[in-house]
């Protein structure tokens, strides 16, 4: 990203990807850090009410859902296999444990991961096709 200062002076500014992802995961604006990234559970705000950063140009699409499935699968499957090997419970026990846990973990991680993806897009200035 280049910022213009005067007629012939341009300064290249770098955005920290780690900082932007951390702020996004906390549901905060990756630019100013105010908690304005989402207007609802995972609905991205059109812009930051504090600093005016336009979020409509950063579309996460299906990425956060895929990353969430990947993460939750890597948590639930080893636990499921461990329980099966250690205790060999009935199938209803597996259903009673793993279905709610999978749903709850997915619902918990989705906004965190979506915020991190939007933050990463902001850090690297990756805009949607409609905005280019």
PyMOL CGO cylinders between C-alpha atoms (Angstrom):
from pymol import cmd
from pymol.cgo import CYLINDER

trace = [
    CYLINDER, 0.00, 0.00, 0.00, 1.34, 3.40, -0.91, 0.3, 1, 1, 1, 1, 1, 1,
    CYLINDER, 1.34, 3.40, -0.91, 0.43, 6.62, 0.84, 0.3, 1, 1, 1, 1, 1, 1,
    CYLINDER, 0.43, 6.62, 0.84, 1.01, 9.94, -0.89, 0.3, 1, 1, 1, 1, 1, 1,
    CYLINDER, 1.01, 9.94, -0.89, 2.67, 12.79, 0.97, 0.3, 1, 1, 1, 1, 1, 1,
    CYLINDER, 2.67, 12.79, 0.97, 2.94, 15.94, -1.10, 0.3, 1, 1, 1, 1, 1, 1,
    CYLINDER, 2.94, 15.94, -1.10, 3.34, 16.07, -4.87, 0.3, 1, 1, 1, 1, 1, 1,
    CYLINDER, 3.34, 16.07, -4.87, 6.24, 13.67, -5.40, 0.3, 1, 1, 1, 1, 1, 1,
    CYLINDER, 6.24, 13.67, -5.40, 6.82, 11.80, -2.13, 0.3, 1, 1, 1, 1, 1, 1,
    CYLINDER, 6.82, 11.80, -2.13, 5.27, 8.34, -1.74, 0.3, 1, 1, 1, 1, 1, 1,
    CYLINDER, 5.27, 8.34, -1.74, 5.84, 6.18, 1.32, 0.3, 1, 1, 1, 1, 1, 1,
    CYLINDER, 5.84, 6.18, 1.32, 5.31, 2.41, 1.16, 0.3, 1, 1, 1, 1, 1, 1,
    CYLINDER, 5.31, 2.41, 1.16, 3.46, 1.24, 4.28, 0.3, 1, 1, 1, 1, 1, 1,
    CYLINDER, 3.46, 1.24, 4.28, 3.28, -2.39, 5.33, 0.3, 1, 1, 1, 1, 1, 1,
    CYLINDER, 3.28, -2.39, 5.33, 0.40, -3.80, 7.31, 0.3, 1, 1, 1, 1, 1, 1,
    CYLINDER, 0.40, -3.80, 7.31, 1.14, -6.49, 9.88, 0.3, 1, 1, 1, 1, 1, 1,
    CYLINDER, 1.14, -6.49, 9.88, -0.67, -9.68, 8.89, 0.3, 1, 1, 1, 1, 1, 1,
    CYLINDER, -0.67, -9.68, 8.89, -0.37, -11.19, 12.37, 0.3, 1, 1, 1, 1, 1, 1,
    CYLINDER, -0.37, -11.19, 12.37, -1.74, -8.08, 14.06, 0.3, 1, 1, 1, 1, 1, 1,
    CYLINDER, -1.74, -8.08, 14.06, -4.58, -7.79, 11.52, 0.3, 1, 1, 1, 1, 1, 1,
    CYLINDER, -4.58, -7.79, 11.52, -5.52, -11.46, 11.95, 0.3, 1, 1, 1, 1, 1, 1,
    CYLINDER, -5.52, -11.46, 11.95, -5.45, -11.13, 15.75, 0.3, 1, 1, 1, 1, 1, 1,
    CYLINDER, -5.45, -11.13, 15.75, -7.67, -8.04, 15.67, 0.3, 1, 1, 1, 1, 1, 1,
    CYLINDER, -7.67, -8.04, 15.67, -10.02, -9.71, 13.18, 0.3, 1, 1, 1, 1, 1, 1,
    CYLINDER, -10.02, -9.71, 13.18, -10.26, -12.87, 15.30, 0.3, 1, 1, 1, 1, 1, 1,
    CYLINDER, -10.26, -12.87, 15.30, -11.26, -10.65, 18.22, 0.3, 1, 1, 1, 1, 1, 1,
    CYLINDER, -11.26, -10.65, 18.22, -14.02, -9.22, 15.95, 0.3, 1, 1, 1, 1, 1, 1,
    CYLINDER, -14.02, -9.22, 15.95, -12.25, -5.86, 15.85, 0.3, 1, 1, 1, 1, 1, 1,
    CYLINDER, -12.25, -5.86, 15.85, -11.41, -3.60, 12.94, 0.3, 1, 1, 1, 1, 1, 1,
    CYLINDER, -11.41, -3.60, 12.94, -7.99, -4.65, 11.60, 0.3, 1, 1, 1, 1, 1, 1,
    CYLINDER, -7.99, -4.65, 11.60, -7.08, -0.99, 11.09, 0.3, 1, 1, 1, 1, 1, 1,
    CYLINDER, -7.08, -0.99, 11.09, -8.02, 0.75, 14.35, 0.3, 1, 1, 1, 1, 1, 1,
    CYLINDER, -8.02, 0.75, 14.35, -8.83, -2.15, 16.70, 0.3, 1, 1, 1, 1, 1, 1,
    CYLINDER, -8.83, -2.15, 16.70, -12.35, -1.00, 17.60, 0.3, 1, 1, 1, 1, 1, 1,
    CYLINDER, -12.35, -1.00, 17.60, -14.98, -3.76, 17.90, 0.3, 1, 1, 1, 1, 1, 1,
    CYLINDER, -14.98, -3.76, 17.90, -16.82, -2.88, 14.69, 0.3, 1, 1, 1, 1, 1, 1,
    CYLINDER, -16.82, -2.88, 14.69, -16.00, -5.74, 12.27, 0.3, 1, 1, 1, 1, 1, 1,
    CYLINDER, -16.00, -5.74, 12.27, -19.34, -7.56, 12.52, 0.3, 1, 1, 1, 1, 1, 1,
    CYLINDER, -19.34, -7.56, 12.52, -22.91, -6.28, 12.76, 0.3, 1, 1, 1, 1, 1, 1,
    CYLINDER, -22.91, -6.28, 12.76, -24.29, -9.74, 13.58, 0.3, 1, 1, 1, 1, 1, 1,
    CYLINDER, -24.29, -9.74, 13.58, -22.96, -13.24, 14.25, 0.3, 1, 1, 1, 1, 1, 1,
    CYLINDER, -22.96, -13.24, 14.25, -20.83, -13.42, 11.07, 0.3, 1, 1, 1, 1, 1, 1,
    CYLINDER, -20.83, -13.42, 11.07, -22.23, -10.54, 9.01, 0.3, 1, 1, 1, 1, 1, 1,
    CYLINDER, -22.23, -10.54, 9.01, -19.39, -8.19, 8.16, 0.3, 1, 1, 1, 1, 1, 1,
    CYLINDER, -19.39, -8.19, 8.16, -20.14, -4.52, 8.71, 0.3, 1, 1, 1, 1, 1, 1,
    CYLINDER, -20.14, -4.52, 8.71, -20.08, -2.35, 5.56, 0.3, 1, 1, 1, 1, 1, 1,
    CYLINDER, -20.08, -2.35, 5.56, -17.41, -0.15, 7.15, 0.3, 1, 1, 1, 1, 1, 1,
    CYLINDER, -17.41, -0.15, 7.15, -15.80, 0.65, 10.48, 0.3, 1, 1, 1, 1, 1, 1,
    CYLINDER, -15.80, 0.65, 10.48, -17.79, 3.24, 12.38, 0.3, 1, 1, 1, 1, 1, 1,
    CYLINDER, -17.79, 3.24, 12.38, -14.63, 4.43, 14.18, 0.3, 1, 1, 1, 1, 1, 1,
    CYLINDER, -14.63, 4.43, 14.18, -12.06, 4.86, 11.37, 0.3, 1, 1, 1, 1, 1, 1,
    CYLINDER, -12.06, 4.86, 11.37, -14.14, 4.42, 8.19, 0.3, 1, 1, 1, 1, 1, 1,
    CYLINDER, -14.14, 4.42, 8.19, -12.29, 1.39, 6.78, 0.3, 1, 1, 1, 1, 1, 1,
    CYLINDER, -12.29, 1.39, 6.78, -14.44, -0.12, 4.03, 0.3, 1, 1, 1, 1, 1, 1,
    CYLINDER, -14.44, -0.12, 4.03, -15.05, -3.82, 4.81, 0.3, 1, 1, 1, 1, 1, 1,
    CYLINDER, -15.05, -3.82, 4.81, -17.41, -4.40, 1.86, 0.3, 1, 1, 1, 1, 1, 1,
    CYLINDER, -17.41, -4.40, 1.86, -14.45, -4.87, -0.47, 0.3, 1, 1, 1, 1, 1, 1,
    CYLINDER, -14.45, -4.87, -0.47, -13.04, -7.76, 1.60, 0.3, 1, 1, 1, 1, 1, 1,
    CYLINDER, -13.04, -7.76, 1.60, -15.17, -10.87, 1.03, 0.3, 1, 1, 1, 1, 1, 1,
    CYLINDER, -15.17, -10.87, 1.03, -14.26, -14.01, 2.94, 0.3, 1, 1, 1, 1, 1, 1,
    CYLINDER, -14.26, -14.01, 2.94, -16.76, -16.21, 1.01, 0.3, 1, 1, 1, 1, 1, 1,
    CYLINDER, -16.76, -16.21, 1.01, -16.41, -19.93, 1.86, 0.3, 1, 1, 1, 1, 1, 1,
    CYLINDER, -16.41, -19.93, 1.86, -12.87, -19.82, 3.25, 0.3, 1, 1, 1, 1, 1, 1,
    CYLINDER, -12.87, -19.82, 3.25, -13.81, -19.46, 6.93, 0.3, 1, 1, 1, 1, 1, 1,
    CYLINDER, -13.81, -19.46, 6.93, -16.25, -22.39, 6.71, 0.3, 1, 1, 1, 1, 1, 1,
    CYLINDER, -16.25, -22.39, 6.71, -13.57, -24.64, 5.20, 0.3, 1, 1, 1, 1, 1, 1,
    CYLINDER, -13.57, -24.64, 5.20, -10.99, -23.59, 7.81, 0.3, 1, 1, 1, 1, 1, 1,
    CYLINDER, -10.99, -23.59, 7.81, -13.54, -24.13, 10.58, 0.3, 1, 1, 1, 1, 1, 1,
    CYLINDER, -13.54, -24.13, 10.58, -14.37, -27.65, 9.37, 0.3, 1, 1, 1, 1, 1, 1,
    CYLINDER, -14.37, -27.65, 9.37, -10.64, -28.40, 9.13, 0.3, 1, 1, 1, 1, 1, 1,
    CYLINDER, -10.64, -28.40, 9.13, -9.95, -27.17, 12.66, 0.3, 1, 1, 1, 1, 1, 1,
    CYLINDER, -9.95, -27.17, 12.66, -12.98, -28.77, 14.32, 0.3, 1, 1, 1, 1, 1, 1,
    CYLINDER, -12.98, -28.77, 14.32, -12.26, -32.07, 12.54, 0.3, 1, 1, 1, 1, 1, 1,
    CYLINDER, -12.26, -32.07, 12.54, -8.72, -32.06, 13.89, 0.3, 1, 1, 1, 1, 1, 1,
    CYLINDER, -8.72, -32.06, 13.89, -10.06, -31.56, 17.41, 0.3, 1, 1, 1, 1, 1, 1,
    CYLINDER, -10.06, -31.56, 17.41, -13.04, -33.94, 17.38, 0.3, 1, 1, 1, 1, 1, 1,
    CYLINDER, -13.04, -33.94, 17.38, -11.70, -36.90, 15.37, 0.3, 1, 1, 1, 1, 1, 1,
    CYLINDER, -11.70, -36.90, 15.37, -8.68, -37.65, 17.63, 0.3, 1, 1, 1, 1, 1, 1,
    CYLINDER, -8.68, -37.65, 17.63, -10.91, -37.40, 20.71, 0.3, 1, 1, 1, 1, 1, 1,
    CYLINDER, -10.91, -37.40, 20.71, -13.47, -39.67, 19.11, 0.3, 1, 1, 1, 1, 1, 1,
    CYLINDER, -13.47, -39.67, 19.11, -10.82, -42.24, 18.18, 0.3, 1, 1, 1, 1, 1, 1,
    CYLINDER, -10.82, -42.24, 18.18, -9.26, -42.07, 21.64, 0.3, 1, 1, 1, 1, 1, 1,
    CYLINDER, -9.26, -42.07, 21.64, -12.62, -42.68, 23.33, 0.3, 1, 1, 1, 1, 1, 1,
    CYLINDER, -12.62, -42.68, 23.33, -13.37, -45.57, 21.00, 0.3, 1, 1, 1, 1, 1, 1,
    CYLINDER, -13.37, -45.57, 21.00, -10.03, -47.21, 21.75, 0.3, 1, 1, 1, 1, 1, 1,
    CYLINDER, -10.03, -47.21, 21.75, -10.09, -46.51, 25.49, 0.3, 1, 1, 1, 1, 1, 1,
    CYLINDER, -10.09, -46.51, 25.49, -13.70, -47.39, 26.40, 0.3, 1, 1, 1, 1, 1, 1,
    CYLINDER, -13.70, -47.39, 26.40, -15.54, -48.74, 23.33, 0.3, 1, 1, 1, 1, 1, 1,
    CYLINDER, -15.54, -48.74, 23.33, -18.83, -46.99, 24.16, 0.3, 1, 1, 1, 1, 1, 1,
    CYLINDER, -18.83, -46.99, 24.16, -22.19, -47.61, 22.55, 0.3, 1, 1, 1, 1, 1, 1,
    CYLINDER, -22.19, -47.61, 22.55, -22.99, -45.69, 19.37, 0.3, 1, 1, 1, 1, 1, 1,
    CYLINDER, -22.99, -45.69, 19.37, -25.54, -43.50, 21.18, 0.3, 1, 1, 1, 1, 1, 1,
    CYLINDER, -25.54, -43.50, 21.18, -22.76, -42.25, 23.46, 0.3, 1, 1, 1, 1, 1, 1,
    CYLINDER, -22.76, -42.25, 23.46, -20.76, -41.18, 20.42, 0.3, 1, 1, 1, 1, 1, 1,
    CYLINDER, -20.76, -41.18, 20.42, -23.80, -39.44, 18.98, 0.3, 1, 1, 1, 1, 1, 1,
    CYLINDER, -23.80, -39.44, 18.98, -24.62, -37.72, 22.27, 0.3, 1, 1, 1, 1, 1, 1,
    CYLINDER, -24.62, -37.72, 22.27, -21.05, -36.47, 22.69, 0.3, 1, 1, 1, 1, 1, 1,
    CYLINDER, -21.05, -36.47, 22.69, -19.67, -35.67, 19.27, 0.3, 1, 1, 1, 1, 1, 1,
    CYLINDER, -19.67, -35.67, 19.27, -22.64, -34.17, 17.42, 0.3, 1, 1, 1, 1, 1, 1,
    CYLINDER, -22.64, -34.17, 17.42, -23.26, -31.38, 19.96, 0.3, 1, 1, 1, 1, 1, 1,
    CYLINDER, -23.26, -31.38, 19.96, -19.52, -30.83, 20.49, 0.3, 1, 1, 1, 1, 1, 1,
    CYLINDER, -19.52, -30.83, 20.49, -18.94, -30.54, 16.74, 0.3, 1, 1, 1, 1, 1, 1,
    CYLINDER, -18.94, -30.54, 16.74, -21.83, -28.10, 16.36, 0.3, 1, 1, 1, 1, 1, 1,
    CYLINDER, -21.83, -28.10, 16.36, -20.76, -25.97, 19.33, 0.3, 1, 1, 1, 1, 1, 1,
    CYLINDER, -20.76, -25.97, 19.33, -17.10, -25.84, 18.29, 0.3, 1, 1, 1, 1, 1, 1,
    CYLINDER, -17.10, -25.84, 18.29, -18.10, -24.92, 14.73, 0.3, 1, 1, 1, 1, 1, 1,
    CYLINDER, -18.10, -24.92, 14.73, -20.33, -22.11, 15.95, 0.3, 1, 1, 1, 1, 1, 1,
    CYLINDER, -20.33, -22.11, 15.95, -17.62, -20.88, 18.32, 0.3, 1, 1, 1, 1, 1, 1,
    CYLINDER, -17.62, -20.88, 18.32, -14.76, -20.91, 15.81, 0.3, 1, 1, 1, 1, 1, 1,
    CYLINDER, -14.76, -20.91, 15.81, -16.58, -19.58, 12.72, 0.3, 1, 1, 1, 1, 1, 1,
    CYLINDER, -16.58, -19.58, 12.72, -16.68, -15.88, 13.71, 0.3, 1, 1, 1, 1, 1, 1,
    CYLINDER, -16.68, -15.88, 13.71, -13.09, -16.04, 14.96, 0.3, 1, 1, 1, 1, 1, 1,
    CYLINDER, -13.09, -16.04, 14.96, -11.83, -17.54, 11.74, 0.3, 1, 1, 1, 1, 1, 1,
    CYLINDER, -11.83, -17.54, 11.74, -13.93, -15.24, 9.54, 0.3, 1, 1, 1, 1, 1, 1,
    CYLINDER, -13.93, -15.24, 9.54, -12.56, -12.21, 11.39, 0.3, 1, 1, 1, 1, 1, 1,
    CYLINDER, -12.56, -12.21, 11.39, -9.01, -13.50, 10.95, 0.3, 1, 1, 1, 1, 1, 1,
    CYLINDER, -9.01, -13.50, 10.95, -9.57, -14.07, 7.21, 0.3, 1, 1, 1, 1, 1, 1,
    CYLINDER, -9.57, -14.07, 7.21, -10.99, -10.57, 6.75, 0.3, 1, 1, 1, 1, 1, 1,
    CYLINDER, -10.99, -10.57, 6.75, -8.04, -9.19, 8.73, 0.3, 1, 1, 1, 1, 1, 1,
    CYLINDER, -8.04, -9.19, 8.73, -5.60, -11.08, 6.51, 0.3, 1, 1, 1, 1, 1, 1,
    CYLINDER, -5.60, -11.08, 6.51, -7.33, -9.78, 3.39, 0.3, 1, 1, 1, 1, 1, 1,
    CYLINDER, -7.33, -9.78, 3.39, -7.08, -6.25, 4.77, 0.3, 1, 1, 1, 1, 1, 1,
    CYLINDER, -7.08, -6.25, 4.77, -3.38, -6.70, 5.62, 0.3, 1, 1, 1, 1, 1, 1,
    CYLINDER, -3.38, -6.70, 5.62, -2.52, -7.87, 2.10, 0.3, 1, 1, 1, 1, 1, 1,
    CYLINDER, -2.52, -7.87, 2.10, -5.09, -5.54, 0.48, 0.3, 1, 1, 1, 1, 1, 1,
    CYLINDER, -5.09, -5.54, 0.48, -6.86, -8.42, -1.28, 0.3, 1, 1, 1, 1, 1, 1,
    CYLINDER, -6.86, -8.42, -1.28, -10.17, -7.14, -2.63, 0.3, 1, 1, 1, 1, 1, 1,
    CYLINDER, -10.17, -7.14, -2.63, -13.10, -8.95, -4.22, 0.3, 1, 1, 1, 1, 1, 1,
    CYLINDER, -13.10, -8.95, -4.22, -13.40, -9.16, -8.00, 0.3, 1, 1, 1, 1, 1, 1,
    CYLINDER, -13.40, -9.16, -8.00, -16.22, -6.61, -8.08, 0.3, 1, 1, 1, 1, 1, 1,
    CYLINDER, -16.22, -6.61, -8.08, -14.02, -3.99, -6.38, 0.3, 1, 1, 1, 1, 1, 1,
    CYLINDER, -14.02, -3.99, -6.38, -10.98, -4.28, -8.69, 0.3, 1, 1, 1, 1, 1, 1,
]
cmd.load_cgo(trace, "trace")
